[in-house]
Structures are given as structure tokens and as C-alpha cells.
Amino acid sequence: MLVTCALATAVPVLGQTPPQPTPQPAGSIPRTADGKPDFNGIWQVLNTAAFDIQDHHAREGVPAGQGIVVGNEIPYQEWALAKKKENGANRASVDPEAKCFMLGVPRAMYTDLPFQIFQKRDIVTVAFEYAHGLRYIYTNGTAHPRGPIDWWMGDSRGHWEGDTLVVDVVHFNEGLFDRAGNFHSDALHVVERFTPRGPDHILYEVTVEDPKVFTRPWKMSTVFYRRVEPNVRLLEYECYSFGVERFYPYPGVTKY
């Protein structure tokens, strides 16, 4: 009985937010020449949010996982919940990832492939292993360009609040948050917070607003882990070339 109880208390309960890294003393955080936390390096998540941002059980091709949605509830409007289920059932035809399109924000940040941050005073560039994607976060005080604009990755404008990089993102097209069909419209508004929790951990928090799809704002939270293996680097994931025959099923078109 004692063994059973000990095991039971060690297993996280679905719906609970996973524990976050304990904040470290400010002196343990690497910094750039201007005193900001230094996020340069290669990072990756250790979760299954790429499959489903909510808690999910294992099934064929999908590992079980704890979600990154705070509270595990996404406040869909009634029509949108039905649309989410439809998206999941028709992923091959509706998911941008299935066609090797850009994944959008925040989805690109918690996909199951690494990304690299290049940090300068006026701009933070994020390079993704997925499809050689690039993202630019402008930290030079400039405002979003006037819309309407339709971009896969949106437009990102950042500023610092202490040691936290806060990024406001707008100007999206329609897209999905994961392979389970969770989705947003072109009215998506995202606010990201990147907070160091030591030299090799970044707490990543996201507030999501989309009045066309959701009844209220909601949040996600996860952790980025620095890749510290010797000679670690981004490799190639040429998803387009893997599926070119499916994308363009025409005579004379062959795989690369």
C-alpha cells in the first residue's frame, strides 16, 4: 500500500500545469553587453504540445502528454469547438504543417524541433530547424505596421520589462495551434513573455486573444531548454521535398 501511494503522488494529474523551473539568482543568468539576459543559443521544448496543446492520451502515432494550456481549458465559442474537431479529423487537408507551410506564432516556438536565437540590441532573430523558417522580433521601439496584413508568422514587436522579453504579435492569417485541430482566425493577438530561469532555461508564457473564435483570452506556459551538447547546431528538415509528390501530383514531377 505504501508503495502504491508513493507512486500515485509522483504521477502528475491531467489538467494541472506542470511545475516550472525554480527562479535562479540574477547573477547566474548570462547577459549581453547591454545587461539584458542573453538568449543566444539553440533551444528546444521537452513536451508533446506539437501533437496537442491540451492534455492528451496516447494513441497510434501520438505520445501521451501533459498540455501547456494553463488550466487545460480553451474557451471556444460553441461553433468553434465543432470546427476544432473537424480540423482534427481533416488534418491532412487543413493543417499548414501537413503542407510544409510556416507554423505561425506561438506554434513554431513549441514544435518538436529545435530553434536558434540570435540576439542583438534592436532585433531578435529566431531560426527554426523546421523548413528553415525565420522570425524577426523588433526591439527598436517601432510600432506594428498598419494593417490589414496577412502573414504566417505575424508581426512581432518586443520590449524588456526587467529581465523579461515581452513580445506583442499581430497581423496573422488563419492557422492551427497543433496537430489536434486547435485553431485561430486572422484576428489572433498574441503576447509572449520570455523569462530566464537560470542559464539554460527560459519560461515561455503566452496570452492568446481572438474574439472571432474564443469567448475570452487564455494562456499557455512551457519551458525552453538550452541544448548544451558539444557542437550542437540546427540540422535540415526539408519537409517540402519529402512531400513534393503529394503537393504537386503532376506528370514529370518527382521527389528531390
C-alpha positions in Angstrom: 0.0 0.0 0.0 2.8 2.4 0.9 4.5 1.8 -2.5 1.2 2.3 -4.3 0.6 5.6 -2.5 4.2 6.8 -3.2 3.8 6.1 -6.9 0.4 7.8 -7.1 1.7 11.0 -5.6 4.6 11.1 -8.1 2.3 11.0 -11.2 1.1 14.4 -12.3 -2.7 14.8 -12.6 -4.1 15.7 -16.0 -5.3 19.3 -16.1 -2.6 20.6 -13.7 0.1 23.0 -15.0 3.4 21.2 -14.9 5.9 22.5 -12.3 8.1 25.3 -13.6 11.9 25.7 -13.0 12.8 27.5 -9.8 14.0 31.0 -10.4 17.8 31.3 -10.1 19.7 34.3 -8.6 20.1 37.1 -11.2 23.9 36.7 -11.1 23.6 33.2 -12.6 21.9 34.4 -15.8 24.2 35.1 -18.7 23.9 38.7 -20.0 24.7 40.6 -23.2 26.9 43.7 -23.2 23.9 45.9 -22.6 22.9 44.0 -19.5 19.9 42.1 -20.9 19.5 38.3 -20.4 21.5 36.5 -23.1 19.1 34.2 -25.0 21.7 33.4 -27.8 21.8 29.7 -28.4 19.8 26.7 -29.5 16.7 25.8 -27.6 14.0 23.2 -27.6 10.9 22.1 -25.7 10.5 18.8 -23.9 6.8 18.3 -24.3 4.2 17.0 -26.7 2.4 20.2 -27.5 3.1 19.8 -31.2 0.6 17.0 -31.1 -2.0 18.6 -28.8 -1.6 21.7 -26.6 -4.1 20.2 -24.1 -3.7 17.1 -22.0 -4.0 14.0 -24.2 -3.8 10.2 -24.0 -1.6 8.1 -26.1 -2.9 6.7 -29.4 -1.3 5.5 -32.6 1.4 7.9 -33.7 0.7 10.3 -30.7 2.5 10.0 -27.3 0.6 10.8 -24.2 1.3 14.2 -22.8 0.5 17.0 -20.4 -0.8 20.1 -22.1 0.7 23.6 -22.0 -2.7 25.4 -21.7 -3.0 26.9 -18.3 -6.0 25.2 -16.6 -6.2 22.9 -19.7 -9.3 24.7 -20.9 -9.6 26.6 -24.2 -12.7 28.9 -24.2 -14.0 28.2 -27.7 -17.2 29.7 -28.9 -19.8 27.0 -29.5 -19.4 26.9 -33.3 -15.6 27.0 -33.0 -15.4 23.9 -30.8 -17.2 21.9 -33.5 -14.7 23.4 -36.0 -11.8 22.3 -33.9 -13.0 18.7 -34.0 -13.5 19.0 -37.8 -9.9 20.3 -38.2 -8.5 17.3 -36.2 -10.4 14.8 -38.4 -9.2 16.5 -41.6 -5.7 17.4 -40.6 -4.1 16.3 -43.9 -6.0 18.9 -45.9 -6.3 21.8 -43.4 -3.1 21.8 -41.3 -0.3 24.1 -42.6 2.3 21.7 -41.2 0.9 18.9 -43.4 1.8 21.2 -46.4 5.1 22.4 -45.1 3.8 26.0 -44.6 5.1 28.2 -41.8 3.6 27.2 -38.4 2.8 30.6 -37.1 3.3 32.1 -33.6 3.2 30.7 -31.0 3.1 27.2 -32.6 6.6 27.5 -34.1 8.0 28.0 -30.7 6.8 24.7 -29.2 7.1 22.4 -32.2 9.2 19.3 -31.6 12.2 20.6 -33.5 14.9 23.0 -32.1 15.3 26.6 -32.9 18.2 29.1 -32.5 18.1 32.6 -31.1 20.4 35.4 -32.4 20.0 38.4 -30.1 21.1 41.9 -30.9 20.1 45.2 -29.2 17.5 46.2 -31.8 16.3 42.8 -33.1 16.0 39.2 -32.0 16.1 36.6 -34.8 14.7 33.1 -34.4 15.8 30.5 -36.9 13.8 27.2 -36.9 15.0 23.8 -38.0 11.6 23.3 -39.4 11.7 24.3 -43.1 14.4 26.9 -42.5 11.8 29.2 -41.0 12.8 32.7 -39.8 11.2 35.0 -37.3 12.1 38.6 -36.5 11.3 40.3 -33.2 11.9 44.0 -33.5 13.1 45.6 -30.2 13.9 49.0 -31.5 10.8 50.7 -30.3 9.0 50.8 -33.7 5.2 50.1 -33.9 3.4 47.4 -35.9 2.8 48.4 -39.5 -0.7 49.4 -40.3 -3.0 46.6 -41.4 -4.8 44.7 -42.6 -1.8 42.4 -43.3 -1.9 38.6 -43.7 1.3 36.9 -42.5 2.0 33.3 -41.5 4.3 34.4 -38.6 2.6 37.7 -37.8 4.5 40.9 -36.9 6.5 40.8 -33.7 7.4 43.9 -31.6 9.3 43.4 -28.4 10.4 45.3 -25.3 12.0 44.5 -22.0 10.3 44.5 -18.6 13.2 43.9 -16.3 14.6 40.5 -17.3 11.5 39.5 -19.3 11.3 40.0 -23.1 7.7 40.8 -23.8 6.6 40.4 -27.4 3.3 41.7 -29.0 2.3 39.8 -32.2 -0.5 40.7 -34.7 -1.3 40.5 -38.4 -1.9 36.8 -38.8 -3.6 34.6 -41.3 -5.8 31.8 -40.1 -3.9 28.8 -38.6 -3.7 25.9 -36.2 -2.0 25.7 -32.8 -1.3 21.9 -33.0 -2.0 18.7 -34.9 -5.2 18.1 -32.9 -7.1 20.9 -34.7 -7.0 23.7 -32.2 -7.2 26.8 -34.3 -7.4 30.6 -34.5 -8.6 33.2 -37.0 -6.9 36.2 -38.7 -7.9 38.2 -35.6 -5.4 36.5 -33.4 -3.4 38.6 -31.0 -0.5 37.0 -29.1 1.5 38.4 -26.2 4.6 36.3 -25.3 6.9 36.6 -22.3 10.4 35.1 -22.3 11.8 35.0 -18.7 15.2 33.4 -17.9 15.0 30.8 -15.1 18.8 30.2 -14.9 21.5 29.9 -17.6 19.8 27.0 -19.5 16.0 27.5 -19.0 13.5 30.1 -20.4 10.0 30.2 -19.0 7.8 30.9 -22.1 4.3 32.3 -21.4 1.7 33.2 -24.0 -1.6 35.1 -23.7 -3.9 34.4 -26.6 -6.8 36.6 -27.8 -9.1 36.1 -30.7 -12.7 37.4 -30.4 -13.7 35.6 -33.6 -13.0 32.2 -32.0 -12.8 32.4 -28.2 -15.0 33.8 -25.5 -12.1 35.3 -23.5 -8.3 35.4 -23.5 -6.4 32.3 -22.3 -2.8 31.3 -21.6 -0.2 28.8 -22.4 3.0 28.1 -20.4 6.1 25.9 -21.1 9.8 25.9 -20.8 12.6 26.1 -23.3 15.8 24.1 -22.6 19.2 25.1 -23.9 20.9 22.5 -26.0 24.3 22.1 -24.4 25.8 19.1 -26.3 29.2 19.7 -27.9 29.0 21.1 -31.4 25.1 21.2 -31.4 23.6 23.0 -34.4 20.5 23.2 -36.4 20.2 20.5 -39.0 17.9 20.3 -42.1 14.3 19.4 -42.1 13.2 19.8 -45.7 9.6 18.9 -45.3 8.7 20.3 -48.7 10.9 17.9 -50.5 9.6 15.0 -48.5 6.0 15.7 -49.7 6.5 17.3 -53.1 4.7 14.4 -55.0 1.8 14.9 -52.7 1.7 18.7 -53.0 2.2 18.6 -56.8 0.9 15.3 -58.2 1.6 16.2 -61.8 3.3 14.1 -64.5 7.0 14.7 -64.6 7.3 16.0 -61.0 9.4 13.7 -58.9 10.9 13.7 -55.4 14.1 15.7 -54.9 
